């Protein structure tokens, strides 16, 4: 394949500030068409060099594509990704992949039938230091995991409270994020869907764990959606876990993603804020991963590139495939169901 014929559904804030510039700069990608709403769509087509613009997702998907990138509001991901997979297309679908566990596993089944690439662009899953941590775990350096801590906090209180000013400035985009995507319960707004999706997907990729039950609580603190999330998890292998999220770091503070894994042979700690990965084994062995200063900051440059490389065969490493994404979705959905049931322990999957 000389050039990947790519279409895009969704032409808002994140698509125009991250994905489109990256794809437009590649010689191995042809931007066939873009689907979106609003009077600015034609300008976006011209700016990035798409062949055509349309408001019809079906017209876009039927345009002799190889692949599609879906960057719509959360609640539209499932039907659009399903249509793309049923046409045999490779799919890059924004996070959260879906809002419901049954929809997530439906996409997993469709992707398996299609035999195509499905990638959800979780940026931290592609950092050199998390890849190094994954290799340590895969080599059995801490033994069987018995306890997992997964925490995330970010300066996003305005975004989930309907004032995206700081996030807009952070990403330097001229397209404001749609508040309904982030602060509307009907469209999957809230910190769990918007941010805990990152930390939980990182956890599941690193460990291959799957949550069995969760007892969760959320707090809106005056916002229309959750700003704080907490859960106690029991994993399929019997391990215990804790999950936490907070939207109220001060603007400009560094993101916190803190994963600590306690196993039968040692402990592995990953801290993106302080940019450290440390292994401490019970036999006295110690190891620390060297991290380039600033590499802990979130960015999403590698996943779109990896998507194309997976399609062309230049890479075989998908660090955020449909299964990783589905395990994140099912945990978040169950946590929110548990919170609505006053914290009752809730099954994550059958």
Secondary structure, 3 states (H helix, E strand, C coil): CCCEEEEEECCCHHHHHHHHHHHHCCCCEEEEEEECCCCCHHHHHHHHCCCEEECCHHHHHCCCCCEEEECCCHHHHHHHHHHHHHCCCEEEECCCCCCCHHHHHHHHHHHHHHCCCEECCCHHHHCHHHHHHHHHHHCCCCCCEEEEEEEEECECHHHHCCCCHHHHHHHCCCCCCCHHHHHCHHHCCCHHHHHHHHHHHHHHHHHCCCEEEEEEEEECCCCCCCCEEEEEEEECCCCEEEEEEECECCCCCCCEEEEEEEECCEEEEEECCCCEEEEEECCCCEEEECCCCCCCCCCCCHHHHHHHHHHHCCCCCCCCCHHHHHHHHHHHHHHHHHHHCCCCCEECCC
